[in-house]
């Protein structure tokens, strides 16, 4: 290793120590242990232009172990990446490092997407970063095959630790990456043998090399503090193009710390003022200078900036000269022109499960939007999400738009985050609604990052039937609605399914969960009811009645039930209104006047085939809630629904009760 690169790595360690110490909170051990690997990677291998950290053909670098965020922040400071004048993406200064983990700082405790240059995704929940990196690598492979290596020619790198590799989501993603042979993905494993509670021998004794080789990966092992050896290993990994690579970097956590290096004490707490001084002295830094840096460290990286700018300029020229350039740029824009979709039409009075209506919508979307891609967790025949006429994504054949994720719900959702983060694609993933529980960590990250991933859920209620309570999502809808910035839409008929899909695709700042039925629903006659597009406001009055005594507020399949109950009440001389509350998140964002007009002043009865939690705000003081605040049962769907109170007689009885 050169003395110059070693000095840079030690300065990077100093920045990490000082940032954590100033915050009196954080994780110094990983940044100190991986400083040599990071210095080698960014100085010799990562493709980037510091003047544009969003350049599409850049390499993606994911810090899966987000607790080591000071490593990434220190590297962004040294490499000077950022867009001048941009509030969040302007280059980091030392003041940003000094504000680590503070209110309003761009240098959060764990990296947050769109808050700091160089942060490709929000990480912290271990394993998620690896899975998102696999999604990014798949996106690169797909676009590379479609548009050619002249336009798409970059790699995905990921830093991870022992904790990442213990998480199931990472193993699921690694399995699929190996199966697909994603050779432009390299994971750099911080193999330090330490977790928060102590050495990894407490809970982890796997043969990591053998495991990843069995998963179809190329595996190398190297001394993570030997810059030349690290460079040779990374170069070797780059040459292997038929499978992803794992580079095991044997490191010492808290490298350089005389008393805490190699110990769990270096993992998740400041080293302490005295230990910081001792460590700086051991590393050849000034013990009395906080956030020490030197002109030579900046020059070490920035000497290659002119060549980096030329690389991006050459790419821009190729895109401009390419016959595919215009289509490529349009796809990269992320704007989906749903006005060009030939939406299927469904006649009033026809009966169709909304999952089948979704199937028809998917075909229309795919025909109009080439960036539309996705797949199911081995349930495509039930979710009805196959894009007809497009091949499956397979090893060495990545241009297809159907991804067979296998039974890997955790990784599927996280990979879709990666597909969207990469740019150029709008991804969806599909499974039964009950298995949103496997998606929840990734859905939460979709919402936190503002990613427009579409989560397609079918079999959305106890109408699943005989499969029983393990497959009946009684509490799932309520739980999804709790996630900030997440939308859940339950269309009431086939035409509303079209509108739900359009809403999902037109949204650009967060995820949308689409909940579709297994059972057939009657298509509403829009000649006497408001248009299906009314659900774009989240909720609307589907059936009005002047001087109504009661209002039913329902969603999805229960809208049809509420209409039947309205007719039954009318036969008794009681007038009722019906409100279709398709998406509470969108409805809640409407002006107060609109919401008040829709809900009306009459007593309200909410009707939903799920938990009543969260619907209290619509019930009001004089109303009631009809739902399922228990697990379901194994029986035909119609029987379960009837037995649990989702029937006309019960709706009528409850409506009478609120009238006194």
C-alpha positions as CSV (number, residue, x, y, z in Angstrom):
1,X,0.0,0.0,0.0
2,X,1.1,3.5,-0.6
3,X,1.8,5.8,2.3
4,X,-0.5,8.3,0.7
5,X,-3.6,6.0,0.6
6,X,-2.8,4.9,4.2
7,X,-2.8,8.5,5.3
8,X,-6.1,9.1,3.6
9,X,-7.7,6.0,5.3
10,X,-6.4,7.2,8.7
11,X,-7.8,10.7,8.2
12,X,-11.1,9.0,7.3
13,X,-11.0,7.1,10.6
14,X,-10.4,10.3,12.4
15,X,-13.4,11.9,10.8
16,X,-15.5,9.0,11.9
17,X,-14.3,9.0,15.5
18,X,-14.8,12.7,15.8
19,X,-18.3,12.7,14.3
20,X,-19.5,10.0,16.7
21,X,-17.7,11.7,19.6
22,X,-19.2,15.1,18.9
23,X,-22.7,13.6,18.7
24,X,-22.0,11.4,21.7
25,X,-23.8,8.8,19.8
26,X,-23.1,6.5,16.9
27,X,-21.0,3.6,15.6
28,X,-17.3,4.3,15.1
29,X,-16.1,0.7,14.8
30,X,-17.3,-0.2,11.2
31,X,-16.0,3.1,9.6
32,X,-12.6,2.6,11.3
33,X,-12.5,-1.0,10.2
34,X,-13.5,-0.5,6.6
35,X,-11.6,2.8,6.0
36,X,-8.9,1.0,4.0
37,X,-11.4,-0.8,1.8
38,X,-13.4,2.3,1.2
39,X,-10.3,4.4,0.3
40,X,-9.2,1.7,-2.2
41,X,-12.7,1.3,-3.7
42,X,-13.5,5.0,-4.3
43,X,-10.0,6.0,-5.4
44,X,-9.5,3.2,-7.9
45,X,-12.8,1.5,-8.9
46,X,-16.0,3.5,-8.4
47,X,-17.3,5.2,-11.5
48,X,-18.7,8.6,-10.6
49,X,-18.6,12.3,-11.5
50,X,-18.4,14.4,-8.3
51,X,-20.2,17.3,-10.0
52,X,-23.3,15.1,-10.6
53,X,-23.9,12.4,-8.0
54,X,-27.2,11.6,-9.8
55,X,-25.5,10.8,-13.2
56,X,-27.4,7.8,-14.4
57,X,-24.4,5.8,-15.6
58,X,-22.6,6.1,-12.2
59,X,-21.7,3.1,-10.2
60,X,-24.1,2.5,-7.3
61,X,-22.5,2.1,-3.8
62,X,-24.8,0.9,-1.1
63,X,-23.9,1.0,2.6
64,X,-26.1,-1.9,3.8
65,X,-24.7,-1.6,7.4
66,X,-26.2,1.9,7.7
67,X,-25.0,2.3,11.3
68,X,-21.5,2.9,9.7
69,X,-22.8,6.1,8.1
70,X,-19.8,8.2,9.0
71,X,-17.8,6.1,6.6
72,X,-20.0,7.2,3.8
73,X,-20.2,10.8,5.0
74,X,-16.5,11.1,5.4
75,X,-16.0,9.7,1.9
76,X,-18.4,12.1,0.3
77,X,-16.6,15.0,2.1
78,X,-13.2,13.8,0.7
79,X,-14.5,13.1,-2.8
80,X,-16.4,16.4,-3.0
81,X,-19.5,14.9,-4.5
82,X,-22.5,17.2,-4.8
83,X,-24.6,19.5,-6.9
84,X,-23.8,23.2,-6.1
85,X,-26.8,25.2,-5.1
86,X,-28.9,22.1,-4.3
87,X,-30.3,22.3,-0.8
88,X,-29.7,18.6,0.0
89,X,-27.2,17.4,-2.6
90,X,-24.7,20.2,-2.3
91,X,-21.2,19.0,-1.4
92,X,-20.7,18.1,2.3
93,X,-18.6,20.4,4.3
94,X,-16.9,19.8,7.6
95,X,-19.8,21.5,9.4
96,X,-22.0,18.7,8.1
97,X,-19.7,16.1,9.8
98,X,-19.8,18.2,12.9
99,X,-23.6,18.1,13.0
100,X,-23.7,14.3,12.7
101,X,-27.0,13.0,14.2
102,X,-28.4,16.4,15.0
103,X,-31.8,18.0,14.2
104,X,-31.9,19.2,10.7
105,X,-28.5,17.8,9.7
106,X,-28.0,16.1,6.4
107,X,-25.8,13.6,8.2
108,X,-28.4,11.5,9.9
109,X,-27.6,8.6,12.2
110,X,-28.3,6.2,9.3
111,X,-28.1,7.3,5.7
112,X,-31.3,8.8,4.4
113,X,-32.1,8.9,0.7
114,X,-32.3,12.3,-0.9
115,X,-30.8,14.0,2.1
116,X,-27.1,13.7,1.3
117,X,-25.0,13.1,-1.8
118,X,-23.8,9.6,-2.3
119,X,-26.7,8.0,-0.4
120,X,-28.2,5.7,-2.9
121,X,-30.8,4.4,-0.4
122,X,-32.0,4.6,3.1
123,X,-30.3,1.9,5.1
124,X,-30.2,0.8,8.7
125,X,-32.5,-2.2,8.9
126,X,-29.9,-4.8,8.3
127,X,-30.0,-6.9,5.2
128,X,-32.2,-4.4,3.3
129,X,-29.3,-2.7,1.7
130,X,-28.0,-5.9,0.2
131,X,-31.4,-6.7,-1.2
132,X,-31.8,-3.2,-2.6
133,X,-28.4,-3.5,-4.2
134,X,-29.5,-6.8,-5.9
135,X,-32.5,-4.9,-7.3
136,X,-30.2,-2.2,-8.6
137,X,-27.9,-4.7,-10.2
138,X,-30.9,-6.4,-11.9
139,X,-32.1,-3.0,-13.1
140,X,-28.7,-2.3,-14.7
141,X,-28.7,-5.8,-16.3
142,X,-32.2,-5.3,-17.7
143,X,-31.5,-1.8,-19.1
144,X,-28.1,-2.8,-20.4
145,X,-29.6,-5.6,-22.4
146,X,-32.4,-3.4,-23.8
147,X,-30.4,-0.2,-24.6
148,X,-26.8,-1.6,-25.0
149,X,-23.6,-1.2,-23.1
150,X,-22.9,2.2,-24.7
151,X,-25.7,3.7,-22.7
152,X,-25.8,1.5,-19.6
153,X,-22.4,0.4,-18.3
154,X,-22.0,0.6,-14.5
155,X,-21.7,-1.6,-11.5
156,X,-23.3,-2.0,-8.1
157,X,-21.2,-2.2,-4.9
158,X,-22.4,-2.9,-1.4
159,X,-20.7,-2.8,2.0
160,X,-22.1,-5.2,4.5
161,X,-21.3,-6.7,7.9
162,X,-22.0,-9.9,9.8
163,X,-25.4,-8.6,10.9
164,X,-26.5,-8.1,7.3
165,X,-25.6,-11.6,6.3
166,X,-27.6,-13.0,9.3
167,X,-30.8,-11.4,8.1
168,X,-33.1,-13.5,6.0
169,X,-33.9,-10.7,3.6
170,X,-30.2,-10.6,2.6
171,X,-30.0,-14.4,2.1
172,X,-33.2,-14.4,0.0
173,X,-31.8,-11.7,-2.2
174,X,-28.3,-13.3,-2.4
175,X,-30.0,-16.5,-3.5
176,X,-31.8,-14.9,-6.4
177,X,-28.7,-12.8,-7.4
178,X,-26.7,-16.0,-7.6
179,X,-29.5,-17.8,-9.6
180,X,-29.7,-14.9,-12.1
181,X,-25.9,-14.6,-12.4
182,X,-25.8,-10.8,-11.7
183,X,-22.1,-10.5,-12.4
184,X,-21.8,-6.7,-12.1
185,X,-22.7,-6.9,-8.4
186,X,-19.9,-6.9,-5.8
187,X,-20.5,-7.1,-2.0
188,X,-17.6,-6.1,0.3
189,X,-18.1,-8.0,3.5
190,X,-16.7,-6.4,6.7
191,X,-15.6,-9.7,8.2
192,X,-14.6,-8.5,11.7
193,X,-16.2,-11.2,13.7
194,X,-17.9,-8.8,16.1
195,X,-21.6,-8.0,16.9
196,X,-23.1,-5.8,19.5
197,X,-23.3,-8.5,22.1
198,X,-19.8,-9.8,21.5
199,X,-18.0,-12.1,19.1
200,X,-20.0,-13.7,16.3
201,X,-19.3,-17.1,17.8
202,X,-22.1,-16.4,20.2
203,X,-24.7,-16.8,17.4
204,X,-23.0,-17.4,14.0
205,X,-20.9,-20.3,12.9
206,X,-21.7,-20.7,9.3
207,X,-19.2,-21.3,6.5
208,X,-19.9,-18.0,4.8
209,X,-17.6,-18.8,1.9
210,X,-19.2,-22.2,1.3
211,X,-22.7,-20.8,1.7
212,X,-22.2,-18.1,-0.9
213,X,-20.5,-20.4,-3.3
214,X,-23.5,-22.7,-2.9
215,X,-25.7,-19.7,-3.7
216,X,-23.8,-19.3,-7.0
217,X,-21.5,-16.5,-5.9
218,X,-17.8,-16.0,-6.6
219,X,-16.1,-15.6,-3.2
220,X,-12.6,-14.1,-2.4
221,X,-11.0,-13.5,1.0
222,X,-8.5,-10.7,1.7
223,X,-6.8,-8.8,4.4
224,X,-9.0,-5.7,4.6
225,X,-6.2,-3.5,5.8
226,X,-3.8,-4.3,3.0
227,X,-4.7,-1.7,0.2
228,X,-2.9,-3.6,-2.5
229,X,-4.5,-6.9,-1.6
230,X,-7.9,-5.3,-1.5
231,X,-7.3,-3.7,-4.9
232,X,-6.3,-7.0,-6.4
233,X,-9.4,-8.7,-5.0
234,X,-11.8,-6.1,-6.3
235,X,-10.1,-6.2,-9.7
236,X,-10.5,-10.0,-9.7
237,X,-14.1,-9.7,-8.8
238,X,-14.7,-7.2,-11.6
239,X,-13.4,-9.8,-14.1
240,X,-16.0,-12.4,-13.1
241,X,-19.1,-11.4,-15.1
242,X,-21.3,-14.6,-14.9
243,X,-22.0,-14.4,-11.1
244,X,-22.0,-11.9,-8.3
245,X,-18.9,-11.6,-6.1
246,X,-18.5,-11.5,-2.3
247,X,-15.2,-10.1,-1.1
248,X,-14.5,-11.1,2.5
249,X,-12.4,-8.4,4.0
250,X,-10.9,-9.5,7.2
251,X,-10.8,-6.4,9.4
252,X,-10.4,-5.2,12.9
253,X,-13.4,-3.3,14.2
254,X,-12.3,0.1,15.6
255,X,-9.0,-0.4,13.8
256,X,-6.3,1.7,15.5
257,X,-7.9,2.0,18.9
258,X,-5.4,0.7,21.5
259,X,-8.1,-0.4,24.0
260,X,-11.3,-1.0,22.0
261,X,-10.1,-2.2,18.7
262,X,-11.3,-5.7,17.9
263,X,-13.9,-5.5,20.6
264,X,-17.7,-5.0,20.7
265,X,-17.1,-1.9,22.7
266,X,-16.1,-0.2,19.4
267,X,-19.3,-1.1,17.7
268,X,-22.1,1.1,18.9
269,X,-20.8,3.9,21.2
270,X,-18.3,6.7,21.1
271,X,-14.7,5.7,21.9
272,X,-14.5,8.3,24.6
273,X,-12.4,11.5,24.7
274,X,-9.3,9.8,26.1
275,X,-9.5,6.8,23.7
276,X,-9.9,9.1,20.7
277,X,-6.7,10.9,21.7
278,X,-4.8,7.6,22.1
279,X,-6.2,6.3,18.8
280,X,-5.3,9.4,16.9
281,X,-1.7,9.2,18.2
282,X,-1.5,5.6,17.2
283,X,-2.7,6.5,13.6
284,X,-0.3,9.4,13.3
285,X,-3.0,12.1,13.6
286,X,-3.0,15.1,15.8
287,X,-4.7,14.1,19.1
288,X,-5.8,17.7,19.8
289,X,-7.4,18.5,16.4
290,X,-11.0,17.5,15.8
291,X,-12.1,16.7,12.2
292,X,-8.6,16.8,11.0
293,X,-8.1,16.8,7.2
294,X,-5.4,17.8,4.8
295,X,-5.2,19.2,1.3
296,X,-3.4,16.1,0.2
297,X,-6.4,13.9,1.1
298,X,-8.7,16.0,-1.1
299,X,-6.2,15.9,-3.9
300,X,-5.8,12.1,-3.5
301,X,-9.4,11.7,-4.9
302,X,-9.8,14.8,-6.9
303,X,-6.8,14.3,-9.1
304,X,-9.0,12.1,-11.3
305,X,-11.9,14.4,-11.5
306,X,-11.1,15.8,-14.9
307,X,-11.1,12.2,-16.3
308,X,-14.3,11.5,-14.5
309,X,-16.0,14.6,-16.1
310,X,-14.8,13.5,-19.5
311,X,-16.2,10.0,-18.9
312,X,-19.7,11.5,-18.2
313,X,-19.4,13.9,-21.2
314,X,-18.6,11.0,-23.5
315,X,-21.6,9.1,-22.2
316,X,-23.8,12.1,-22.8
317,X,-22.5,12.3,-26.3
318,X,-23.3,8.6,-26.9
319,X,-26.8,9.0,-25.6
320,X,-27.4,12.1,-27.9
321,X,-26.0,10.2,-30.9
322,X,-27.9,7.0,-30.2
323,X,-31.0,6.0,-32.1
324,X,-32.3,4.8,-28.7
325,X,-31.3,8.0,-26.9
326,X,-34.7,9.7,-26.9
327,X,-36.5,6.6,-25.7
328,X,-33.8,6.1,-23.1
329,X,-34.0,9.6,-21.7
330,X,-37.8,9.4,-21.6
331,X,-37.6,6.2,-19.6
332,X,-35.1,7.6,-17.2
333,X,-37.3,10.6,-16.6
334,X,-39.6,8.4,-14.5
335,X,-42.7,10.2,-15.9
336,X,-45.4,7.6,-16.8
337,X,-47.9,8.9,-19.3
338,X,-50.9,6.9,-18.3
339,X,-53.0,8.9,-20.8
340,X,-51.6,6.6,-23.4
341,X,-52.9,3.5,-21.7
342,X,-55.8,1.8,-23.5
343,X,-57.7,0.9,-20.3
344,X,-60.1,-2.0,-20.6
345,X,-63.8,-1.2,-20.3
346,X,-66.1,-3.2,-18.1
347,X,-69.9,-3.1,-18.8
348,X,-72.3,-2.2,-16.0
349,X,-73.9,-5.2,-14.5
350,X,-71.1,-7.6,-15.4
351,X,-69.4,-9.5,-12.6
352,X,-65.6,-9.7,-12.3
353,X,-63.1,-10.2,-9.5
354,X,-61.0,-7.1,-9.2
355,X,-57.8,-9.2,-9.4
356,X,-59.0,-10.2,-12.9
357,X,-59.7,-6.5,-13.7
358,X,-56.2,-5.8,-12.5
359,X,-54.9,-8.5,-14.9
360,X,-56.5,-6.8,-17.8
361,X,-55.1,-3.4,-16.6
362,X,-51.6,-4.8,-16.3
363,X,-51.6,-5.9,-20.0
364,X,-52.8,-2.4,-21.1
365,X,-50.1,-0.7,-18.9
366,X,-47.3,-2.9,-20.2
367,X,-48.3,-2.3,-23.8
368,X,-48.0,1.5,-23.3
369,X,-45.2,1.8,-20.7
370,X,-41.9,0.0,-21.5
371,X,-40.4,0.8,-18.1
372,X,-43.1,-1.2,-16.3
373,X,-41.7,-4.4,-14.8
374,X,-42.4,-6.7,-11.9
375,X,-43.4,-10.1,-10.7
376,X,-44.9,-12.3,-8.0
377,X,-43.8,-14.5,-5.2
378,X,-44.6,-17.8,-7.1
379,X,-48.2,-16.7,-7.2
380,X,-48.5,-15.2,-10.7
381,X,-51.4,-17.6,-11.6
382,X,-53.3,-16.4,-8.5
383,X,-52.3,-12.8,-8.5
384,X,-52.8,-12.6,-12.3
385,X,-49.8,-10.4,-12.7
386,X,-48.0,-12.0,-15.6
387,X,-47.2,-9.6,-18.5
388,X,-48.3,-11.5,-21.5
389,X,-46.0,-11.5,-24.5
390,X,-42.9,-10.6,-22.4
391,X,-40.3,-13.2,-21.5
392,X,-39.2,-14.1,-18.0
393,X,-36.0,-12.6,-16.6
394,X,-33.5,-15.4,-16.7
395,X,-29.8,-15.9,-16.1
396,X,-28.0,-14.1,-19.0
397,X,-31.4,-13.0,-20.4
398,X,-32.5,-9.9,-18.6
399,X,-34.6,-7.9,-21.1
400,X,-37.9,-9.6,-20.0
401,X,-40.4,-7.8,-17.8
402,X,-41.6,-10.8,-15.8
403,X,-39.5,-11.5,-12.7
404,X,-40.0,-14.8,-11.0
405,X,-39.0,-13.9,-7.5
406,X,-39.8,-17.3,-6.1
407,X,-41.0,-17.7,-2.6
408,X,-39.0,-14.8,-1.4
409,X,-41.5,-12.1,-0.3
410,X,-39.0,-10.3,1.9
411,X,-36.4,-9.9,-0.9
412,X,-39.0,-9.3,-3.6
413,X,-40.2,-6.1,-1.9
414,X,-36.7,-4.9,-1.1
415,X,-35.5,-5.6,-4.6
416,X,-38.3,-3.6,-6.1
417,X,-37.1,-0.7,-4.0
418,X,-33.7,-1.2,-5.6
419,X,-35.2,-1.4,-9.1
420,X,-37.0,1.9,-8.6
421,X,-34.0,3.5,-6.9
422,X,-31.8,2.7,-9.8
423,X,-34.0,4.7,-12.2
424,X,-35.6,4.0,-15.5
425,X,-38.1,1.4,-14.2
426,X,-41.4,1.4,-12.4
427,X,-41.6,-1.9,-10.5
428,X,-44.4,-3.8,-8.9
429,X,-44.4,-6.9,-6.7
430,X,-47.3,-9.2,-6.0
431,X,-48.6,-11.7,-3.4
432,X,-51.6,-12.4,-1.3
433,X,-52.5,-9.5,1.0
434,X,-51.9,-11.6,4.1
435,X,-48.2,-11.8,3.2
436,X,-47.8,-8.0,3.4
437,X,-46.4,-9.0,6.8
438,X,-43.3,-10.1,4.9
439,X,-43.3,-6.9,2.9
440,X,-43.7,-4.5,5.8
441,X,-40.1,-3.5,6.4
442,X,-39.6,-2.8,2.7
443,X,-43.0,-1.1,2.3
444,X,-42.0,1.2,5.3
445,X,-38.7,2.0,3.5
446,X,-40.6,2.7,0.3
447,X,-42.7,5.2,2.2
448,X,-39.7,6.7,4.0
449,X,-37.7,7.1,0.8
450,X,-40.7,8.3,-1.2
451,X,-40.4,5.5,-3.8
452,X,-43.4,4.8,-6.1
453,X,-43.2,1.0,-5.8
454,X,-46.6,-0.6,-6.5
455,X,-47.5,-3.5,-4.1
456,X,-50.2,-5.7,-5.8
457,X,-52.2,-7.7,-3.3
458,X,-55.0,-10.1,-4.1
459,X,-57.2,-12.3,-1.9
460,X,-57.9,-9.2,0.2
461,X,-60.4,-10.5,2.8
462,X,-62.0,-13.5,4.5
463,X,-63.4,-14.3,1.1
464,X,-60.2,-16.3,0.7
465,X,-62.4,-18.9,2.3
466,X,-61.2,-22.4,3.0
467,X,-57.5,-21.6,3.4
468,X,-58.6,-20.2,6.8
469,X,-57.3,-17.6,9.2
470,X,-53.6,-18.1,8.3
471,X,-54.5,-16.7,4.8
472,X,-57.3,-14.2,5.7
473,X,-55.9,-10.7,6.2
474,X,-58.3,-9.4,8.9
475,X,-55.9,-6.9,10.4
476,X,-53.6,-6.2,7.4
477,X,-55.5,-3.4,5.8
478,X,-55.5,-1.4,9.1
479,X,-51.8,-2.0,9.6
480,X,-50.9,-0.8,6.1
481,X,-52.9,2.4,6.6
482,X,-50.7,3.2,9.7
483,X,-47.6,3.7,7.6
484,X,-46.9,7.4,6.9
485,X,-46.8,8.3,3.2
486,X,-48.1,4.9,2.2
487,X,-51.4,4.5,0.2
488,X,-53.7,1.6,0.2
489,X,-56.5,1.5,-2.4
490,X,-59.4,-0.9,-2.4
491,X,-61.4,-0.5,-5.6
492,X,-65.1,-1.4,-5.5
493,X,-65.4,-2.7,-9.0
494,X,-63.5,-3.5,-12.2
495,X,-63.5,0.1,-13.6
496,X,-62.2,1.4,-10.3
497,X,-59.4,-1.2,-10.5
498,X,-58.3,0.7,-13.7
499,X,-58.3,4.0,-11.8
500,X,-56.5,2.5,-8.8
501,X,-53.7,1.4,-11.2
502,X,-53.6,4.8,-12.8
503,X,-53.3,6.4,-9.3
504,X,-50.5,4.1,-8.4
505,X,-48.5,4.8,-11.6
506,X,-49.0,8.5,-11.5
507,X,-47.8,8.8,-7.9
508,X,-44.1,9.7,-7.8
509,X,-43.5,10.3,-4.1
510,X,-44.5,7.1,-2.3
511,X,-45.7,3.5,-2.5
512,X,-49.2,2.3,-3.3
513,X,-50.7,-1.0,-2.1
514,X,-53.5,-2.2,-4.4
515,X,-55.9,-4.6,-2.7
516,X,-57.9,-6.7,-5.1
517,X,-60.6,-9.4,-4.5
518,X,-60.6,-13.0,-5.2
519,X,-64.4,-13.1,-5.5
520,X,-66.5,-11.5,-8.3
521,X,-68.0,-8.0,-7.8
522,X,-70.8,-6.4,-9.6
523,X,-69.7,-3.6,-12.0
524,X,-71.4,-0.4,-10.9
525,X,-73.7,1.3,-13.4
526,X,-71.9,4.7,-13.9
527,X,-74.9,6.1,-15.8
528,X,-76.6,6.6,-12.4
529,X,-73.5,6.7,-10.2
530,X,-70.5,9.0,-10.3
531,X,-67.6,8.0,-12.6
532,X,-65.0,5.5,-11.4
533,X,-62.4,8.2,-11.5
534,X,-64.1,9.7,-8.4
535,X,-61.8,7.4,-6.3
536,X,-58.9,9.7,-7.2
537,X,-60.0,11.9,-4.3
538,X,-59.8,8.9,-2.0
539,X,-63.5,8.8,-1.1
540,X,-66.7,10.0,-2.7
541,X,-70.5,9.8,-2.4
542,X,-71.4,6.8,-4.5
543,X,-75.2,6.9,-3.7
544,X,-76.7,10.1,-2.5
545,X,-80.1,10.5,-0.8
546,X,-81.6,13.8,0.2
547,X,-82.4,13.9,3.9
548,X,-80.7,10.5,4.5
549,X,-81.0,9.1,7.9
550,X,-77.8,7.1,7.8
551,X,-74.6,6.9,5.8
552,X,-72.7,3.7,5.0
553,X,-68.9,4.2,4.6
554,X,-67.4,1.2,2.9
555,X,-64.4,0.2,0.8
556,X,-63.7,-2.6,-1.8
557,X,-66.1,-5.5,-1.9
558,X,-68.1,-4.1,1.0
559,X,-69.3,-1.2,-1.2
560,X,-71.6,-3.5,-3.1
561,X,-72.8,-4.9,0.3
562,X,-73.6,-1.4,1.5
563,X,-75.6,-0.7,-1.7
564,X,-77.7,-3.8,-1.1
565,X,-78.3,-2.7,2.5
566,X,-79.3,0.7,1.3
567,X,-82.0,-0.9,-0.9
568,X,-83.2,-3.0,2.0
569,X,-83.5,0.0,4.2
570,X,-85.4,1.9,1.5
571,X,-88.0,-0.9,1.5
572,X,-88.5,0.0,5.2
573,X,-88.8,3.7,4.4
574,X,-85.3,4.5,5.8
575,X,-83.1,6.5,3.4
576,X,-79.4,5.9,3.3
577,X,-76.3,7.2,1.6
578,X,-73.3,5.2,0.5
579,X,-69.7,6.5,0.6
580,X,-66.9,4.7,-1.2
581,X,-63.8,5.2,0.9
582,X,-61.3,3.6,-1.5
583,X,-58.1,5.3,-0.1
584,X,-58.1,6.8,3.4
585,X,-54.7,8.5,2.9
586,X,-55.8,10.4,-0.2
587,X,-59.2,11.2,1.3
588,X,-57.6,12.5,4.5
589,X,-55.5,14.9,2.4
590,X,-58.6,16.5,0.8
591,X,-59.8,19.9,2.0
592,X,-61.9,19.8,5.1
593,X,-65.0,21.1,3.3
594,X,-64.9,18.2,0.8
595,X,-64.4,15.6,3.5
596,X,-67.3,17.0,5.5
597,X,-69.6,17.0,2.4
598,X,-68.7,13.4,1.6
599,X,-69.2,12.1,5.1
600,X,-72.3,14.1,5.7
601,X,-74.1,14.9,8.9
602,X,-76.2,11.7,9.3
603,X,-75.0,8.9,11.7
604,X,-72.4,6.8,9.9
605,X,-71.8,3.0,9.8
606,X,-68.4,1.9,8.5
607,X,-68.3,-1.5,6.7
608,X,-65.0,-3.3,6.0
609,X,-64.0,-6.9,5.9
610,X,-61.2,-6.3,8.4
611,X,-60.2,-4.7,11.7
612,X,-62.2,-1.6,12.6
613,X,-59.1,0.1,14.2
614,X,-58.4,3.4,12.4
615,X,-62.0,3.9,11.2
616,X,-63.1,5.7,14.3
617,X,-62.6,9.1,12.7
618,X,-65.2,8.3,10.1
619,X,-67.7,6.7,12.5
620,X,-68.2,9.8,14.6
621,X,-70.0,10.1,17.9
622,X,-73.3,8.6,16.8
623,X,-72.1,5.9,14.5
624,X,-71.0,2.3,14.5
625,X,-68.3,0.1,12.9
626,X,-68.9,-3.2,11.2
627,X,-65.7,-5.2,10.7
628,X,-63.8,-8.3,11.8
629,X,-61.8,-7.7,15.0
630,X,-60.8,-11.3,15.3
631,X,-59.1,-14.0,13.1
632,X,-61.2,-15.6,10.4
633,X,-62.1,-19.2,9.9
634,X,-61.8,-22.0,7.4
635,X,-65.0,-22.4,5.4
636,X,-66.3,-21.2,2.0
637,X,-65.7,-17.4,1.7
638,X,-69.4,-16.6,1.5
639,X,-70.1,-18.6,4.7
640,X,-67.2,-16.9,6.6
641,X,-68.4,-13.5,5.5
642,X,-72.0,-14.2,6.6
643,X,-71.0,-15.7,9.9
644,X,-68.8,-12.7,10.8
645,X,-71.5,-10.2,10.2
646,X,-70.8,-9.0,6.6
647,X,-74.4,-9.5,5.4
648,X,-77.3,-7.3,4.5
649,X,-79.3,-8.3,7.6
650,X,-76.5,-7.2,10.0
651,X,-75.9,-3.9,8.1
652,X,-79.6,-3.1,8.3
653,X,-79.8,-4.0,12.0
654,X,-76.7,-1.9,12.9
655,X,-78.1,1.0,10.8
656,X,-81.3,0.9,12.7
657,X,-79.4,0.8,16.0
658,X,-77.6,4.1,15.3
659,X,-80.9,5.7,14.6
660,X,-82.1,5.0,18.1
